[in-house]
Amino acid sequence: MTDNALYTLWLILSGKVGSPRTHRLICAMSAKEAYHATRAELISLIGEKDAAYFLDKDLSQAQTILDDCRKKSIDVICYHDEDYPASLREIDDPPAALFCLGQMPSQELPTMGIVGTRKCSSAAAGIAASFSCSLALSGFQIVSGMANGIDTYAHKGSLVKGNPSFAVLGCGVDVIYPKK
């Protein structure tokens, strides 16, 4: 976890989670630079209306989240960090931070994402597991959600041969959803 994590969390909280204003700012400068930017500098980059979101420099909520992440061994990987996935930077609206419990996929190996329905037939489950297993045996890392159904079988197919698989969650890494 870099020292930039505190400022990135502040940026996310200040600009509202998932907001395009946060993305525009994070692409223009580091979160630490944004934190220390003057009102005039912020206005020149993102306009007066959006700059207003970043004038409150209170770090307490960001520090609380960062402390909680450290207690739970959750890494905060920020947009400007070296280990932030390069391919994620190429999408239209990349997240300012990733919360990682465990290991991130290697950026050196090919990666395949497999997702699908939660309620799948046994035939579809078998195809997902077989496809994932074949890809893993060919050197691919498997990434999926962690939901029931196709996601589960994609992970199982990779794991059956001892290859790692990686889960991308739509909620916190410390939140199990769905509960099953």
Steps between C-alpha positions, in 0.01 A plus 500: 500500500648834401475830686282610207220274633388752762466775240332271248239400759446871578459566127244220458301613804513869409402461136239234578572135419503425127466863400640620165641807681726269703615326183580829326704615797688171551599501132635854529709455816573271790253492788759659728546785250122540481481518879761778508362682194362847548144590413625682189701197386199272547273739309744515209495120475138404567295821519359696791198281574700176519795663680268580793486129586874493572538809720435321831843363597382286792682166483335340805250280315767389252736423789232291672449294184875461451548388861217248460660367180835458675336312790337262253814464280320662207734673256388824339645515149468848355470614138854644498662203677740279308299185576168645377407288194605679182203355309258662748648843428387454139126478573279809481444541874759305700460479877722738696588214735474125529462324832690173496492213745766252397688517176432694180527319166842522339521772235749276317258213430202484266168542681150388410183623664210257518161612630145382457166433655449399861235247405664278241426153372729212589615497135598869516677442833701217344591711197613791721716271716647319197571823311662656807709189564622492137592868512682456833696206360600725209647754741207739540402654830126477560308799635131490584249627750429305812133433444330163478468346157741553212740708713537216749563240229754724328698515824464126561627422150817700561555368850455133409852495350646712779500825304397815683182686416407856590164645604382852423233612743240771464500553876775522760752216528388462860135457396382156389228544237305301427517327839502153341 
